[in-house]
Amino acid sequence: MLIRSLALSLVITSIALAQNPSGAHSFDYDRNAPLDIKDVGVEQRGNVAVHDISYASPKGGRVPAYLVVPSGSGPSAAVIWGHWYWTNSEFFNRKEFLAEAVALAHAGVVSLLTDGPVVRPGHVEDKAPLSDQNQMDLIQQIVDMRRGADLLLARKDVDPKRLAYVGHSYDASVGGFLSGVDKRFKAFVLMAGGLSDELDNKTKEMQDYRKKVGPEKFDAFTAKWAWLDPGKFVSHSAPATVFLQYGGQETFLNPEHARAYAALVSEPKRFKEYDAPHALNAEARRDRIAFLTEQLNLKPLDPKLVAAIPDLPQPPEPKED
């Protein structure tokens, strides 16, 4: 009997370790704290309401966001959207997916689109190489997205079994962390984002950077933050389904690199490359909406609504300081 109990204990422990990657508790917060939602205005787009809101961040300050609400009482599916961090883009903010979220509202989707910490009022950028501040900003964004899930799931018009996350670039990496930490999400769309620091650090670009900043400094920094690697989390994304979208015109995130990321993601997963830059294209958008329609059991959108969503412009490469 004792041996059987010990064996059962070992099985339970191994399952717990598999489902909770090292460092996962760094994204914990008080779920009972008030969300303190402030609604400062609403714009009607036909029968879709776009609320300009903010909510309290567990890491301090407030999270500006759009809350897109369809007509009707639900129960509705819900999606959290995370924007890219292309700094010279006019959509380096919560506006990136707004048109897409409004279109999906016609299929009965409630959406939350947040501004990341780096574009919020009062944020001071630390431009020093290997900045701890950048790592803390990443942790805050992960926690703020989890808090965004709290906000959506607290709504009576949201079906808690139909929650998805869509993230582009930086916020695709954030989604990689969320997939291993927060099991309330049914599906993830991760678009053109880095999903493994361990893989990245083996590339020529990162090895050249290591030489530039100094090997000892680089190695100490990477060792300190080794746990904060999306690859350690996205490998535990099950049972959520992950759809990976990458552009074939990328240099660093080239197709070979993207496929190496995909190999880390647990099943069930899907992977597709597009003849597109980092901004991706209309084909990727159609596939993304079709995936969400399937995963969240939505009524199909009118193709004209989908076709009317504008492409995300691809800006030139930002100039280095």
C-alpha positions as protocol buffer text, in pm:
chain_id: "A"
residue {
  index: 1
  type: MET
  ca { x: 0 y: 0 z: 0 }
}
residue {
  index: 2
  type: LEU
  ca { x: 284 y: 238 z: 89 }
}
residue {
  index: 3
  type: ILE
  ca { x: 464 y: 162 z: -238 }
}
residue {
  index: 4
  type: ARG
  ca { x: 143 y: 222 z: -434 }
}
residue {
  index: 5
  type: SER
  ca { x: 91 y: 555 z: -255 }
}
residue {
  index: 6
  type: LEU
  ca { x: 448 y: 661 z: -326 }
}
residue {
  index: 7
  type: ALA
  ca { x: 410 y: 565 z: -691 }
}
residue {
  index: 8
  type: LEU
  ca { x: 88 y: 765 z: -717 }
}
residue {
  index: 9
  type: SER
  ca { x: 258 y: 1061 z: -551 }
}
residue {
  index: 10
  type: LEU
  ca { x: 541 y: 1047 z: -804 }
}
residue {
  index: 11
  type: VAL
  ca { x: 293 y: 1040 z: -1094 }
}
residue {
  index: 12
  type: ILE
  ca { x: 103 y: 1339 z: -956 }
}
residue {
  index: 13
  type: THR
  ca { x: 428 y: 1528 z: -901 }
}
residue {
  index: 14
  type: SER
  ca { x: 550 y: 1455 z: -1255 }
}
residue {
  index: 15
  type: ILE
  ca { x: 219 y: 1574 z: -1402 }
}
residue {
  index: 16
  type: ALA
  ca { x: 234 y: 1892 z: -1195 }
}
residue {
  index: 17
  type: LEU
  ca { x: 590 y: 1961 z: -1311 }
}
residue {
  index: 18
  type: ALA
  ca { x: 494 y: 1900 z: -1674 }
}
residue {
  index: 19
  type: GLN
  ca { x: 200 y: 2140 z: -1651 }
}
residue {
  index: 20
  type: ASN
  ca { x: 385 y: 2412 z: -1459 }
}
residue {
  index: 21
  type: PRO
  ca { x: 715 y: 2510 z: -1621 }
}
residue {
  index: 22
  type: SER
  ca { x: 992 y: 2649 z: -1404 }
}
residue {
  index: 23
  type: GLY
  ca { x: 929 y: 3018 z: -1336 }
}
residue {
  index: 24
  type: ALA
  ca { x: 552 y: 2996 z: -1390 }
}
residue {
  index: 25
  type: HIS
  ca { x: 484 y: 3137 z: -1044 }
}
residue {
  index: 26
  type: SER
  ca { x: 654 y: 3460 z: -1148 }
}
residue {
  index: 27
  type: PHE
  ca { x: 334 y: 3534 z: -1340 }
}
residue {
  index: 28
  type: ASP
  ca { x: 109 y: 3489 z: -1035 }
}
residue {
  index: 29
  type: TYR
  ca { x: -103 y: 3776 z: -905 }
}
residue {
  index: 30
  type: ASP
  ca { x: -404 y: 3839 z: -683 }
}
residue {
  index: 31
  type: ARG
  ca { x: -707 y: 3740 z: -889 }
}
residue {
  index: 32
  type: ASN
  ca { x: -934 y: 3873 z: -617 }
}
residue {
  index: 33
  type: ALA
  ca { x: -800 y: 4228 z: -646 }
}
residue {
  index: 34
  type: PRO
  ca { x: -1047 y: 4475 z: -801 }
}
residue {
  index: 35
  type: LEU
  ca { x: -1017 y: 4514 z: -1177 }
}
residue {
  index: 36
  type: ASP
  ca { x: -1111 y: 4881 z: -1133 }
}
residue {
  index: 37
  type: ILE
  ca { x: -1244 y: 4911 z: -1489 }
}
residue {
  index: 38
  type: LYS
  ca { x: -1286 y: 5268 z: -1612 }
}
residue {
  index: 39
  type: ASP
  ca { x: -1489 y: 5331 z: -1927 }
}
residue {
  index: 40
  type: VAL
  ca { x: -1410 y: 5675 z: -2067 }
}
residue {
  index: 41
  type: GLY
  ca { x: -1612 y: 5658 z: -2387 }
}
residue {
  index: 42
  type: VAL
  ca { x: -1784 y: 5442 z: -2644 }
}
residue {
  index: 43
  type: GLU
  ca { x: -1803 y: 5456 z: -3024 }
}
residue {
  index: 44
  type: GLN
  ca { x: -2080 y: 5279 z: -3210 }
}
residue {
  index: 45
  type: ARG
  ca { x: -1977 y: 5110 z: -3533 }
}
residue {
  index: 46
  type: GLY
  ca { x: -2312 y: 4994 z: -3657 }
}
residue {
  index: 47
  type: ASN
  ca { x: -2439 y: 4752 z: -3394 }
}
residue {
  index: 48
  type: VAL
  ca { x: -2088 y: 4701 z: -3251 }
}
residue {
  index: 49
  type: ALA
  ca { x: -1977 y: 4905 z: -2948 }
}
residue {
  index: 50
  type: VAL
  ca { x: -1609 y: 4999 z: -2912 }
}
residue {
  index: 51
  type: HIS
  ca { x: -1542 y: 5102 z: -2551 }
}
residue {
  index: 52
  type: ASP
  ca { x: -1228 y: 5297 z: -2457 }
}
residue {
  index: 53
  type: ILE
  ca { x: -1143 y: 5150 z: -2119 }
}
residue {
  index: 54
  type: SER
  ca { x: -859 y: 5086 z: -1879 }
}
residue {
  index: 55
  type: TYR
  ca { x: -809 y: 4843 z: -1592 }
}
residue {
  index: 56
  type: ALA
  ca { x: -565 y: 4814 z: -1304 }
}
residue {
  index: 57
  type: SER
  ca { x: -240 y: 4629 z: -1369 }
}
residue {
  index: 58
  type: PRO
  ca { x: -125 y: 4397 z: -1088 }
}
residue {
  index: 59
  type: LYS
  ca { x: 225 y: 4534 z: -1157 }
}
residue {
  index: 60
  type: GLY
  ca { x: 123 y: 4897 z: -1114 }
}
residue {
  index: 61
  type: GLY
  ca { x: -40 y: 5159 z: -1331 }
}
residue {
  index: 62
  type: ARG
  ca { x: -328 y: 5104 z: -1569 }
}
residue {
  index: 63
  type: VAL
  ca { x: -379 y: 4905 z: -1888 }
}
residue {
  index: 64
  type: PRO
  ca { x: -543 y: 5109 z: -2167 }
}
residue {
  index: 65
  type: ALA
  ca { x: -761 y: 4892 z: -2389 }
}
residue {
  index: 66
  type: TYR
  ca { x: -1045 y: 4873 z: -2636 }
}
residue {
  index: 67
  type: LEU
  ca { x: -1335 y: 4649 z: -2538 }
}
residue {
  index: 68
  type: VAL
  ca { x: -1531 y: 4554 z: -2849 }
}
residue {
  index: 69
  type: VAL
  ca { x: -1882 y: 4427 z: -2771 }
}
residue {
  index: 70
  type: PRO
  ca { x: -2135 y: 4285 z: -3018 }
}
residue {
  index: 71
  type: SER
  ca { x: -2508 y: 4336 z: -2989 }
}
residue {
  index: 72
  type: GLY
  ca { x: -2707 y: 4075 z: -2801 }
}
residue {
  index: 73
  type: SER
  ca { x: -2676 y: 3914 z: -2462 }
}
residue {
  index: 74
  type: GLY
  ca { x: -2448 y: 3622 z: -2549 }
}
residue {
  index: 75
  type: PRO
  ca { x: -2307 y: 3389 z: -2440 }
}
residue {
  index: 76
  type: SER
  ca { x: -2027 y: 3511 z: -2664 }
}
residue {
  index: 77
  type: ALA
  ca { x: -1683 y: 3383 z: -2747 }
}
residue {
  index: 78
  type: ALA
  ca { x: -1398 y: 3615 z: -2647 }
}
residue {
  index: 79
  type: VAL
  ca { x: -1055 y: 3703 z: -2785 }
}
residue {
  index: 80
  type: ILE
  ca { x: -761 y: 3891 z: -2636 }
}
residue {
  index: 81
  type: TRP
  ca { x: -541 y: 4062 z: -2898 }
}
residue {
  index: 82
  type: GLY
  ca { x: -175 y: 4160 z: -2853 }
}
residue {
  index: 83
  type: HIS
  ca { x: -15 y: 4409 z: -3094 }
}
residue {
  index: 84
  type: TRP
  ca { x: 328 y: 4398 z: -3253 }
}
residue {
  index: 85
  type: TYR
  ca { x: 621 y: 4610 z: -3129 }
}
residue {
  index: 86
  type: TRP
  ca { x: 734 y: 4752 z: -3462 }
}
residue {
  index: 87
  type: THR
  ca { x: 828 y: 5089 z: -3319 }
}
residue {
  index: 88
  type: ASN
  ca { x: 786 y: 5304 z: -3631 }
}
residue {
  index: 89
  type: SER
  ca { x: 444 y: 5161 z: -3714 }
}
residue {
  index: 90
  type: GLU
  ca { x: 132 y: 5369 z: -3657 }
}
residue {
  index: 91
  type: PHE
  ca { x: -18 y: 5044 z: -3524 }
}
residue {
  index: 92
  type: PHE
  ca { x: 241 y: 5001 z: -3250 }
}
residue {
  index: 93
  type: ASN
  ca { x: -54 y: 4999 z: -3007 }
}
residue {
  index: 94
  type: ARG
  ca { x: -400 y: 4854 z: -2945 }
}
residue {
  index: 95
  type: LYS
  ca { x: -524 y: 4976 z: -3286 }
}
residue {
  index: 96
  type: GLU
  ca { x: -347 y: 4697 z: -3479 }
}
residue {
  index: 97
  type: PHE
  ca { x: -632 y: 4445 z: -3462 }
}
residue {
  index: 98
  type: LEU
  ca { x: -924 y: 4683 z: -3406 }
}
residue {
  index: 99
  type: ALA
  ca { x: -1076 y: 4641 z: -3754 }
}
residue {
  index: 100
  type: GLU
  ca { x: -1041 y: 4263 z: -3724 }
}
residue {
  index: 101
  type: ALA
  ca { x: -1206 y: 4262 z: -3382 }
}
residue {
  index: 102
  type: VAL
  ca { x: -1496 y: 4477 z: -3506 }
}
residue {
  index: 103
  type: ALA
  ca { x: -1548 y: 4237 z: -3797 }
}
residue {
  index: 104
  type: LEU
  ca { x: -1548 y: 3936 z: -3562 }
}
residue {
  index: 105
  type: ALA
  ca { x: -1803 y: 4110 z: -3340 }
}
residue {
  index: 106
  type: HIS
  ca { x: -2050 y: 4039 z: -3621 }
}
residue {
  index: 107
  type: ALA
  ca { x: -1989 y: 3671 z: -3543 }
}
residue {
  index: 108
  type: GLY
  ca { x: -2062 y: 3734 z: -3175 }
}
residue {
  index: 109
  type: VAL
  ca { x: -1710 y: 3783 z: -3039 }
}
residue {
  index: 110
  type: VAL
  ca { x: -1624 y: 4009 z: -2744 }
}
residue {
  index: 111
  type: SER
  ca { x: -1266 y: 4138 z: -2785 }
}
residue {
  index: 112
  type: LEU
  ca { x: -1010 y: 4303 z: -2560 }
}
residue {
  index: 113
  type: LEU
  ca { x: -721 y: 4488 z: -2727 }
}
residue {
  index: 114
  type: THR
  ca { x: -459 y: 4628 z: -2491 }
}
residue {
  index: 115
  type: ASP
  ca { x: -168 y: 4870 z: -2512 }
}
residue {
  index: 116
  type: GLY
  ca { x: 156 y: 4703 z: -2403 }
}
residue {
  index: 117
  type: PRO
  ca { x: 357 y: 4860 z: -2117 }
}
residue {
  index: 118
  type: VAL
  ca { x: 606 y: 5027 z: -2353 }
}
residue {
  index: 119
  type: VAL
  ca { x: 340 y: 5245 z: -2519 }
}
residue {
  index: 120
  type: ARG
  ca { x: 159 y: 5350 z: -2203 }
}
residue {
  index: 121
  type: PRO
  ca { x: 185 y: 5704 z: -2067 }
}
residue {
  index: 122
  type: GLY
  ca { x: 482 y: 5752 z: -1837 }
}
residue {
  index: 123
  type: HIS
  ca { x: 685 y: 5455 z: -1959 }
}
residue {
  index: 124
  type: VAL
  ca { x: 1058 y: 5530 z: -1969 }
}
residue {
  index: 125
  type: GLU
  ca { x: 1257 y: 5316 z: -2212 }
}
residue {
  index: 126
  type: ASP
  ca { x: 1587 y: 5171 z: -2096 }
}
residue {
  index: 127
  type: LYS
  ca { x: 1805 y: 5164 z: -2407 }
}
residue {
  index: 128
  type: ALA
  ca { x: 2099 y: 4997 z: -2234 }
}
residue {
  index: 129
  type: PRO
  ca { x: 2202 y: 4660 z: -2380 }
}
residue {
  index: 130
  type: LEU
  ca { x: 2073 y: 4359 z: -2189 }
}
residue {
  index: 131
  type: SER
  ca { x: 1827 y: 4561 z: -1982 }
}
residue {
  index: 132
  type: ASP
  ca { x: 1652 y: 4406 z: -1682 }
}
residue {
  index: 133
  type: GLN
  ca { x: 1380 y: 4665 z: -1737 }
}
residue {
  index: 134
  type: ASN
  ca { x: 1292 y: 4503 z: -2070 }
}
residue {
  index: 135
  type: GLN
  ca { x: 1250 y: 4170 z: -1893 }
}
residue {
  index: 136
  type: MET
  ca { x: 1029 y: 4326 z: -1627 }
}
residue {
  index: 137
  type: ASP
  ca { x: 816 y: 4488 z: -1900 }
}
residue {
  index: 138
  type: LEU
  ca { x: 771 y: 4141 z: -2052 }
}
residue {
  index: 139
  type: ILE
  ca { x: 661 y: 3992 z: -1721 }
}
residue {
  index: 140
  type: GLN
  ca { x: 416 y: 4279 z: -1674 }
}
residue {
  index: 141
  type: GLN
  ca { x: 267 y: 4224 z: -2019 }
}
residue {
  index: 142
  type: ILE
  ca { x: 215 y: 3854 z: -1950 }
}
residue {
  index: 143
  type: VAL
  ca { x: 45 y: 3931 z: -1618 }
}
residue {
  index: 144
  type: ASP
  ca { x: -163 y: 4210 z: -1770 }
}
residue {
  index: 145
  type: MET
  ca { x: -290 y: 3973 z: -2040 }
}
residue {
  index: 146
  type: ARG
  ca { x: -387 y: 3720 z: -1772 }
}
residue {
  index: 147
  type: ARG
  ca { x: -571 y: 4001 z: -1596 }
}
residue {
  index: 148
  type: GLY
  ca { x: -740 y: 4077 z: -1928 }
}
residue {
  index: 149
  type: ALA
  ca { x: -869 y: 3720 z: -1930 }
}
residue {
  index: 150
  type: ASP
  ca { x: -1012 y: 3785 z: -1582 }
}
residue {
  index: 151
  type: LEU
  ca { x: -1189 y: 4092 z: -1717 }
}
residue {
  index: 152
  type: LEU
  ca { x: -1348 y: 3906 z: -2007 }
}
residue {
  index: 153
  type: LEU
  ca { x: -1443 y: 3598 z: -1806 }
}
residue {
  index: 154
  type: ALA
  ca { x: -1609 y: 3815 z: -1540 }
}
residue {
  index: 155
  type: ARG
  ca { x: -1861 y: 3929 z: -1801 }
}
residue {
  index: 156
  type: LYS
  ca { x: -2197 y: 3751 z: -1801 }
}
residue {
  index: 157
  type: ASP
  ca { x: -2210 y: 3767 z: -2182 }
}
residue {
  index: 158
  type: VAL
  ca { x: -1886 y: 3568 z: -2227 }
}
residue {
  index: 159
  type: ASP
  ca { x: -1870 y: 3190 z: -2254 }
}
residue {
  index: 160
  type: PRO
  ca { x: -1572 y: 3082 z: -2038 }
}
residue {
  index: 161
  type: LYS
  ca { x: -1514 y: 2776 z: -2258 }
}
residue {
  index: 162
  type: ARG
  ca { x: -1457 y: 2986 z: -2572 }
}
residue {
  index: 163
  type: LEU
  ca { x: -1162 y: 3215 z: -2497 }
}
residue {
  index: 164
  type: ALA
  ca { x: -875 y: 3265 z: -2745 }
}
residue {
  index: 165
  type: TYR
  ca { x: -561 y: 3474 z: -2772 }
}
residue {
  index: 166
  type: VAL
  ca { x: -410 y: 3634 z: -3083 }
}
residue {
  index: 167
  type: GLY
  ca { x: -62 y: 3788 z: -3060 }
}
residue {
  index: 168
  type: HIS
  ca { x: 170 y: 3934 z: -3321 }
}
residue {
  index: 169
  type: SER
  ca { x: 551 y: 3952 z: -3298 }
}
residue {
  index: 170
  type: TYR
  ca { x: 640 y: 4051 z: -2938 }
}
residue {
  index: 171
  type: ASP
  ca { x: 291 y: 3960 z: -2825 }
}
residue {
  index: 172
  type: ALA
  ca { x: 317 y: 3626 z: -3005 }
}
residue {
  index: 173
  type: SER
  ca { x: 605 y: 3556 z: -2765 }
}
residue {
  index: 174
  type: VAL
  ca { x: 378 y: 3667 z: -2480 }
}
residue {
  index: 175
  type: GLY
  ca { x: 122 y: 3417 z: -2607 }
}
residue {
  index: 176
  type: GLY
  ca { x: 386 y: 3145 z: -2593 }
}
residue {
  index: 177
  type: PHE
  ca { x: 422 y: 3207 z: -2220 }
}
residue {
  index: 178
  type: LEU
  ca { x: 46 y: 3226 z: -2167 }
}
residue {
  index: 179
  type: SER
  ca { x: -8 y: 2894 z: -2345 }
}
residue {
  index: 180
  type: GLY
  ca { x: 196 y: 2714 z: -2082 }
}
residue {
  index: 181
  type: VAL
  ca { x: 75 y: 2910 z: -1780 }
}
residue {
  index: 182
  type: ASP
  ca { x: -293 y: 2989 z: -1825 }
}
residue {
  index: 183
  type: LYS
  ca { x: -520 y: 2698 z: -1915 }
}
residue {
  index: 184
  type: ARG
  ca { x: -834 y: 2908 z: -1955 }
}
residue {
  index: 185
  type: PHE
  ca { x: -752 y: 2967 z: -2323 }
}
residue {
  index: 186
  type: LYS
  ca { x: -895 y: 2723 z: -2576 }
}
residue {
  index: 187
  type: ALA
  ca { x: -684 y: 2841 z: -2869 }
}
residue {
  index: 188
  type: PHE
  ca { x: -386 y: 3062 z: -2960 }
}
residue {
  index: 189
  type: VAL
  ca { x: -281 y: 3233 z: -3282 }
}
residue {
  index: 190
  type: LEU
  ca { x: 88 y: 3323 z: -3264 }
}
residue {
  index: 191
  type: MET
  ca { x: 197 y: 3542 z: -3555 }
}
residue {
  index: 192
  type: ALA
  ca { x: 561 y: 3593 z: -3655 }
}
residue {
  index: 193
  type: GLY
  ca { x: 695 y: 3585 z: -3303 }
}
residue {
  index: 194
  type: GLY
  ca { x: 1008 y: 3451 z: -3133 }
}
residue {
  index: 195
  type: LEU
  ca { x: 934 y: 3136 z: -2937 }
}
residue {
  index: 196
  type: SER
  ca { x: 1273 y: 3027 z: -2804 }
}
residue {
  index: 197
  type: ASP
  ca { x: 1560 y: 3231 z: -2664 }
}
residue {
  index: 198
  type: GLU
  ca { x: 1766 y: 2913 z: -2656 }
}
residue {
  index: 199
  type: LEU
  ca { x: 1728 y: 2870 z: -3032 }
}
residue {
  index: 200
  type: ASP
  ca { x: 1778 y: 3240 z: -3100 }
}
residue {
  index: 201
  type: ASN
  ca { x: 2102 y: 3254 z: -2907 }
}
residue {
  index: 202
  type: LYS
  ca { x: 2255 y: 2996 z: -3142 }
}
residue {
  index: 203
  type: THR
  ca { x: 2204 y: 3214 z: -3450 }
}
residue {
  index: 204
  type: LYS
  ca { x: 2482 y: 3411 z: -3614 }
}
residue {
  index: 205
  type: GLU
  ca { x: 2301 y: 3737 z: -3539 }
}
residue {
  index: 206
  type: MET
  ca { x: 2291 y: 3668 z: -3166 }
}
residue {
  index: 207
  type: GLN
  ca { x: 2646 y: 3537 z: -3156 }
}
residue {
  index: 208
  type: ASP
  ca { x: 2761 y: 3857 z: -3324 }
}
residue {
  index: 209
  type: TYR
  ca { x: 2564 y: 4056 z: -3067 }
}
residue {
  index: 210
  type: ARG
  ca { x: 2725 y: 3852 z: -2787 }
}
residue {
  index: 211
  type: LYS
  ca { x: 3067 y: 3958 z: -2912 }
}
residue {
  index: 212
  type: LYS
  ca { x: 2953 y: 4321 z: -2939 }
}
residue {
  index: 213
  type: VAL
  ca { x: 2828 y: 4354 z: -2581 }
}
residue {
  index: 214
  type: GLY
  ca { x: 3087 y: 4120 z: -2431 }
}
residue {
  index: 215
  type: PRO
  ca { x: 3061 y: 3742 z: -2388 }
}
residue {
  index: 216
  type: GLU
  ca { x: 3082 y: 3749 z: -2008 }
}
residue {
  index: 217
  type: LYS
  ca { x: 2810 y: 4012 z: -1976 }
}
residue {
  index: 218
  type: PHE
  ca { x: 2589 y: 3838 z: -2231 }
}
residue {
  index: 219
  type: ASP
  ca { x: 2631 y: 3494 z: -2072 }
}
residue {
  index: 220
  type: ALA
  ca { x: 2559 y: 3627 z: -1722 }
}
residue {
  index: 221
  type: PHE
  ca { x: 2242 y: 3799 z: -1841 }
}
residue {
  index: 222
  type: THR
  ca { x: 2114 y: 3497 z: -2032 }
}
residue {
  index: 223
  type: ALA
  ca { x: 2185 y: 3270 z: -1735 }
}
residue {
  index: 224
  type: LYS
  ca { x: 1997 y: 3503 z: -1500 }
}
residue {
  index: 225
  type: TRP
  ca { x: 1690 y: 3512 z: -1723 }
}
residue {
  index: 226
  type: ALA
  ca { x: 1710 y: 3160 z: -1869 }
}
residue {
  index: 227
  type: TRP
  ca { x: 1375 y: 3071 z: -1712 }
}
residue {
  index: 228
  type: LEU
  ca { x: 1204 y: 3357 z: -1900 }
}
residue {
  index: 229
  type: ASP
  ca { x: 1210 y: 3174 z: -2232 }
}
residue {
  index: 230
  type: PRO
  ca { x: 882 y: 3117 z: -2419 }
}
residue {
  index: 231
  type: GLY
  ca { x: 1014 y: 2784 z: -2548 }
}
residue {
  index: 232
  type: LYS
  ca { x: 996 y: 2644 z: -2195 }
}
residue {
  index: 233
  type: PHE
  ca { x: 625 y: 2730 z: -2180 }
}
residue {
  index: 234
  type: VAL
  ca { x: 486 y: 2680 z: -2532 }
}
residue {
  index: 235
  type: SER
  ca { x: 598 y: 2318 z: -2511 }
}
residue {
  index: 236
  type: HIS
  ca { x: 323 y: 2281 z: -2247 }
}
residue {
  index: 237
  type: SER
  ca { x: 45 y: 2452 z: -2443 }
}
residue {
  index: 238
  type: ALA
  ca { x: -185 y: 2147 z: -2454 }
}
residue {
  index: 239
  type: PRO
  ca { x: -479 y: 2107 z: -2443 }
}
residue {
  index: 240
  type: ALA
  ca { x: -510 y: 2442 z: -2625 }
}
residue {
  index: 241
  type: THR
  ca { x: -466 y: 2436 z: -3003 }
}
residue {
  index: 242
  type: VAL
  ca { x: -189 y: 2667 z: -3129 }
}
residue {
  index: 243
  type: PHE
  ca { x: -187 y: 2811 z: -3483 }
}
residue {
  index: 244
  type: LEU
  ca { x: 156 y: 2944 z: -3585 }
}
residue {
  index: 245
  type: GLN
  ca { x: 178 y: 3196 z: -3871 }
}
residue {
  index: 246
  type: TYR
  ca { x: 511 y: 3312 z: -4019 }
}
residue {
  index: 247
  type: GLY
  ca { x: 622 y: 3521 z: -4315 }
}
residue {
  index: 248
  type: GLY
  ca { x: 855 y: 3368 z: -4571 }
}
residue {
  index: 249
  type: GLN
  ca { x: 1015 y: 3705 z: -4653 }
}
residue {
  index: 250
  type: GLU
  ca { x: 1173 y: 3740 z: -4309 }
}
residue {
  index: 251
  type: THR
  ca { x: 1550 y: 3730 z: -4258 }
}
residue {
  index: 252
  type: PHE
  ca { x: 1597 y: 3647 z: -3888 }
}
residue {
  index: 253
  type: LEU
  ca { x: 1261 y: 3469 z: -3853 }
}
residue {
  index: 254
  type: ASN
  ca { x: 1322 y: 3281 z: -4176 }
}
residue {
  index: 255
  type: PRO
  ca { x: 1126 y: 2964 z: -4262 }
}
residue {
  index: 256
  type: GLU
  ca { x: 1393 y: 2732 z: -4119 }
}
residue {
  index: 257
  type: HIS
  ca { x: 1397 y: 2925 z: -3791 }
}
residue {
  index: 258
  type: ALA
  ca { x: 1017 y: 2931 z: -3778 }
}
residue {
  index: 259
  type: ARG
  ca { x: 994 y: 2554 z: -3828 }
}
residue {
  index: 260
  type: ALA
  ca { x: 1240 y: 2505 z: -3540 }
}
residue {
  index: 261
  type: TYR
  ca { x: 1005 y: 2708 z: -3319 }
}
residue {
  index: 262
  type: ALA
  ca { x: 710 y: 2500 z: -3435 }
}
residue {
  index: 263
  type: ALA
  ca { x: 886 y: 2179 z: -3334 }
}
residue {
  index: 264
  type: LEU
  ca { x: 883 y: 2300 z: -2972 }
}
residue {
  index: 265
  type: VAL
  ca { x: 507 y: 2358 z: -2956 }
}
residue {
  index: 266
  type: SER
  ca { x: 303 y: 2077 z: -2806 }
}
residue {
  index: 267
  type: GLU
  ca { x: 19 y: 1913 z: -2996 }
}
residue {
  index: 268
  type: PRO
  ca { x: -242 y: 2002 z: -3110 }
}
residue {
  index: 269
  type: LYS
  ca { x: -84 y: 2264 z: -3335 }
}
residue {
  index: 270
  type: ARG
  ca { x: -91 y: 2403 z: -3687 }
}
residue {
  index: 271
  type: PHE
  ca { x: 181 y: 2580 z: -3882 }
}
residue {
  index: 272
  type: LYS
  ca { x: 172 y: 2783 z: -4201 }
}
residue {
  index: 273
  type: GLU
  ca { x: 417 y: 3005 z: -4388 }
}
residue {
  index: 274
  type: TYR
  ca { x: 308 y: 3294 z: -4609 }
}
residue {
  index: 275
  type: ASP
  ca { x: 479 y: 3481 z: -4891 }
}
residue {
  index: 276
  type: ALA
  ca { x: 479 y: 3791 z: -4677 }
}
residue {
  index: 277
  type: PRO
  ca { x: 692 y: 4019 z: -4458 }
}
residue {
  index: 278
  type: HIS
  ca { x: 664 y: 4050 z: -4079 }
}
residue {
  index: 279
  type: ALA
  ca { x: 324 y: 4220 z: -4115 }
}
residue {
  index: 280
  type: LEU
  ca { x: 189 y: 3903 z: -4285 }
}
residue {
  index: 281
  type: ASN
  ca { x: -95 y: 3945 z: -4535 }
}
residue {
  index: 282
  type: ALA
  ca { x: -462 y: 3901 z: -4624 }
}
residue {
  index: 283
  type: GLU
  ca { x: -426 y: 3525 z: -4669 }
}
residue {
  index: 284
  type: ALA
  ca { x: -295 y: 3495 z: -4313 }
}
residue {
  index: 285
  type: ARG
  ca { x: -584 y: 3707 z: -4189 }
}
residue {
  index: 286
  type: ARG
  ca { x: -840 y: 3486 z: -4366 }
}
residue {
  index: 287
  type: ASP
  ca { x: -677 y: 3174 z: -4221 }
}
residue {
  index: 288
  type: ARG
  ca { x: -669 y: 3332 z: -3875 }
}
residue {
  index: 289
  type: ILE
  ca { x: -1039 y: 3416 z: -3885 }
}
residue {
  index: 290
  type: ALA
  ca { x: -1124 y: 3069 z: -4018 }
}
residue {
  index: 291
  type: PHE
  ca { x: -923 y: 2912 z: -3734 }
}
residue {
  index: 292
  type: LEU
  ca { x: -1099 y: 3123 z: -3470 }
}
residue {
  index: 293
  type: THR
  ca { x: -1436 y: 3046 z: -3630 }
}
residue {
  index: 294
  type: GLU
  ca { x: -1364 y: 2674 z: -3600 }
}
residue {
  index: 295
  type: GLN
  ca { x: -1208 y: 2677 z: -3254 }
}
residue {
  index: 296
  type: LEU
  ca { x: -1464 y: 2910 z: -3096 }
}
residue {
  index: 297
  type: ASN
  ca { x: -1765 y: 2763 z: -3277 }
}
residue {
  index: 298
  type: LEU
  ca { x: -1860 y: 3092 z: -3444 }
}
residue {
  index: 299
  type: LYS
  ca { x: -2105 y: 3153 z: -3722 }
}
residue {
  index: 300
  type: PRO
  ca { x: -1908 y: 3215 z: -4045 }
}
residue {
  index: 301
  type: LEU
  ca { x: -1840 y: 3579 z: -4127 }
}
residue {
  index: 302
  type: ASP
  ca { x: -1961 y: 3734 z: -4450 }
}
residue {
  index: 303
  type: PRO
  ca { x: -1655 y: 3717 z: -4682 }
}
residue {
  index: 304
  type: LYS
  ca { x: -1714 y: 4084 z: -4770 }
}
residue {
  index: 305
  type: LEU
  ca { x: -1658 y: 4178 z: -4405 }
}
residue {
  index: 306
  type: VAL
  ca { x: -1331 y: 3986 z: -4401 }
}
residue {
  index: 307
  type: ALA
  ca { x: -1216 y: 4136 z: -4732 }
}
residue {
  index: 308
  type: ALA
  ca { x: -1285 y: 4487 z: -4602 }
}
residue {
  index: 309
  type: ILE
  ca { x: -1031 y: 4455 z: -4318 }
}
residue {
  index: 310
  type: PRO
  ca { x: -729 y: 4664 z: -4423 }
}
residue {
  index: 311
  type: ASP
  ca { x: -381 y: 4516 z: -4449 }
}
residue {
  index: 312
  type: LEU
  ca { x: -128 y: 4604 z: -4181 }
}
residue {
  index: 313
  type: PRO
  ca { x: 133 y: 4826 z: -4349 }
}
residue {
  index: 314
  type: GLN
  ca { x: 491 y: 4699 z: -4334 }
}
residue {
  index: 315
  type: PRO
  ca { x: 715 y: 4994 z: -4234 }
}
residue {
  index: 316
  type: PRO
  ca { x: 1083 y: 5012 z: -4320 }
}
residue {
  index: 317
  type: GLU
  ca { x: 1331 y: 4861 z: -4077 }
}
residue {
  index: 318
  type: PRO
  ca { x: 1375 y: 5093 z: -3774 }
}
residue {
  index: 319
  type: LYS
  ca { x: 1704 y: 5281 z: -3775 }
}
residue {
  index: 320
  type: GLU
  ca { x: 1952 y: 5167 z: -3511 }
}
residue {
  index: 321
  type: ASP
  ca { x: 2083 y: 5429 z: -3267 }
}
